Amino acid sequence: MLTKISSFLILLITLNCHAGLEISRDIIKDPVISRRCKALLRERQEKIEVRQKLNAMLLRNSRLIKQLNTQQKITKQRLKLNHTQIKNNLRLTGLKIKSMEENIIRKGCPGITL
Protein backbone atom coordinates (compact mmCIF):
# COMPACT_ATOMS: atom_id res chain seq x y z
CA MET A 1 0.00 0.00 0.00
CA LEU A 2 2.80 2.40 0.93
CA THR A 3 4.68 1.66 -2.30
CA LYS A 4 1.57 2.42 -4.37
CA ILE A 5 1.16 5.81 -2.67
CA SER A 6 4.84 6.67 -3.06
CA SER A 7 4.86 5.62 -6.73
CA PHE A 8 1.71 7.71 -7.32
CA LEU A 9 3.38 10.75 -5.70
CA ILE A 10 6.51 10.27 -7.79
CA LEU A 11 4.37 10.06 -10.92
CA LEU A 12 2.59 13.32 -10.02
CA ILE A 13 5.89 15.09 -9.37
CA THR A 14 7.38 13.99 -12.69
CA LEU A 15 4.25 15.06 -14.57
CA ASN A 16 4.42 18.50 -12.96
CA CYS A 17 8.09 18.82 -13.89
CA HIS A 18 7.41 17.90 -17.50
CA ALA A 19 4.50 20.36 -17.67
CA GLY A 20 6.82 23.13 -16.39
CA LEU A 21 9.38 22.32 -19.07
CA GLU A 22 6.76 22.43 -21.81
CA ILE A 23 5.58 25.84 -20.68
CA SER A 24 9.12 27.23 -20.78
CA ARG A 25 9.59 25.81 -24.29
CA ASP A 26 6.46 27.57 -25.49
CA ILE A 27 7.90 31.02 -24.80
CA ILE A 28 8.77 32.56 -28.14
CA LYS A 29 11.96 34.60 -28.32
CA ASP A 30 12.49 36.86 -31.30
CA PRO A 31 16.00 36.21 -32.68
CA VAL A 32 16.27 39.78 -33.98
CA ILE A 33 15.79 41.21 -30.49
CA SER A 34 18.27 38.72 -29.13
CA ARG A 35 20.95 39.65 -31.67
CA ARG A 36 20.35 43.35 -31.19
CA CYS A 37 20.60 43.03 -27.42
CA LYS A 38 23.79 40.98 -27.68
CA ALA A 39 25.30 43.61 -29.97
CA LEU A 40 24.35 46.42 -27.58
CA LEU A 41 25.77 44.54 -24.61
CA ARG A 42 28.96 43.77 -26.53
CA GLU A 43 29.43 47.47 -27.38
CA ARG A 44 28.84 48.39 -23.75
CA GLN A 45 31.40 45.83 -22.60
CA GLU A 46 33.95 47.23 -25.06
CA LYS A 47 33.38 50.74 -23.69
CA ILE A 48 33.83 49.45 -20.15
CA GLU A 49 37.15 47.91 -21.17
CA VAL A 50 38.20 51.26 -22.69
CA ARG A 51 37.26 52.97 -19.42
CA GLN A 52 39.41 50.51 -17.47
CA LYS A 53 42.36 51.16 -19.79
CA LEU A 54 41.91 54.91 -19.39
CA ASN A 55 41.90 54.53 -15.61
CA ALA A 56 45.14 52.55 -15.80
CA MET A 57 46.68 55.21 -18.06
CA LEU A 58 45.60 57.93 -15.64
CA LEU A 59 47.28 56.15 -12.74
CA ARG A 60 50.44 55.59 -14.75
CA ASN A 61 50.51 59.24 -15.82
CA SER A 62 50.10 60.38 -12.20
CA ARG A 63 53.01 58.19 -11.11
CA LEU A 64 55.18 59.56 -13.91
CA ILE A 65 54.40 63.14 -12.92
CA LYS A 66 55.40 62.42 -9.31
CA GLN A 67 58.67 60.74 -10.36
CA LEU A 68 59.89 63.57 -12.58
CA ASN A 69 62.74 65.82 -11.54
CA THR A 70 62.19 69.55 -11.19
CA GLN A 71 64.49 70.19 -14.18
CA GLN A 72 62.24 68.35 -16.63
CA LYS A 73 59.68 71.15 -16.99
CA ILE A 74 58.67 70.48 -20.60
CA THR A 75 58.07 66.80 -19.94
CA LYS A 76 56.05 67.65 -16.85
CA GLN A 77 53.90 70.09 -18.85
CA ARG A 78 53.27 67.47 -21.52
CA LEU A 79 52.33 64.90 -18.89
CA LYS A 80 49.92 67.35 -17.25
CA LEU A 81 48.32 68.04 -20.63
CA ASN A 82 48.11 64.31 -21.25
CA HIS A 83 46.56 63.89 -17.77
CA THR A 84 43.86 66.43 -18.62
CA GLN A 85 43.11 64.77 -21.96
CA ILE A 86 42.82 61.35 -20.33
CA LYS A 87 40.46 62.73 -17.69
CA ASN A 88 38.29 64.28 -20.41
CA ASN A 89 38.22 61.01 -22.37
CA LEU A 90 37.36 59.14 -19.19
CA ARG A 91 34.47 61.50 -18.48
CA LEU A 92 33.18 61.15 -22.06
CA THR A 93 33.46 57.36 -21.91
CA GLY A 94 31.48 57.33 -18.67
CA LEU A 95 28.75 59.38 -20.29
CA LYS A 96 28.68 57.07 -23.33
CA ILE A 97 28.39 54.01 -21.10
CA LYS A 98 25.51 55.59 -19.19
CA SER A 99 23.81 56.46 -22.48
CA MET A 100 24.31 52.91 -23.76
CA GLU A 101 22.79 51.46 -20.58
CA GLU A 102 19.75 53.70 -20.93
CA ASN A 103 19.46 52.70 -24.58
CA ILE A 104 19.64 48.99 -23.70
CA ILE A 105 16.88 49.42 -21.14
CA ARG A 106 14.79 51.48 -23.57
CA LYS A 107 15.11 48.80 -26.27
CA GLY A 108 13.60 46.32 -23.84
CA CYS A 109 16.27 43.66 -23.75
CA PRO A 110 15.03 40.72 -21.64
CA GLY A 111 16.95 39.54 -18.62
CA ILE A 112 19.26 42.55 -18.41
CA THR A 113 21.63 42.86 -15.46
CA LEU A 114 23.68 46.04 -15.49
C-alpha positions, -999 to 999 in steps of 0.1 A, spaced: 0 0 0 28 24 9 47 17 -23 16 24 -44 12 58 -27 48 67 -31 49 56 -67 17 77 -73 34 107 -57 65 103 -78 44 101 -109 26 133 -100 59 151 -94 74 140 -127 43 151 -146 44 185 -130 81 188 -139 74 179 -175 45 204 -177 68 231 -164 94 223 -191 68 224 -218 56 258 -207 91 272 -208 96 258 -243 65 276 -255 79 310 -248 88 326 -281 120 346 -283 125 369 -313 160 362 -327 163 398 -340 158 412 -305 183 387 -291 209 397 -317 204 434 -312 206 430 -274 238 410 -277 253 436 -300 243 464 -276 258 445 -246 290 438 -265 294 475 -274 288 484 -238 314 458 -226 340 472 -251 334 507 -237 338 494 -202 372 479 -212 382 513 -227 373 530 -194 394 505 -175 424 512 -198 419 549 -194 419 545 -156 451 525 -158 467 552 -181 456 579 -156 473 562 -127 504 556 -148 505 592 -158 501 604 -122 530 582 -111 552 596 -139 544 631 -129 554 624 -93 587 607 -104 599 636 -126 627 658 -115 622 695 -112 645 702 -142 622 684 -166 597 712 -170 587 705 -206 581 668 -199 561 677 -169 539 701 -189 533 675 -215 523 649 -189 499 674 -173 483 680 -206 481 643 -212 466 639 -178 439 664 -186 431 648 -220 428 613 -203 405 627 -177 383 643 -204 382 610 -224 374 591 -192 345 615 -185 332 611 -221 335 574 -219 315 573 -187 287 594 -203 287 571 -233 284 540 -211 255 556 -192 238 565 -225 243 529 -238 228 515 -206 198 537 -209 195 527 -246 196 490 -237 169 494 -211 148 515 -236 151 488 -263 136 463 -238 163 437 -238 150 407 -216 169 395 -186 193 425 -184 216 429 -155 237 460 -155 
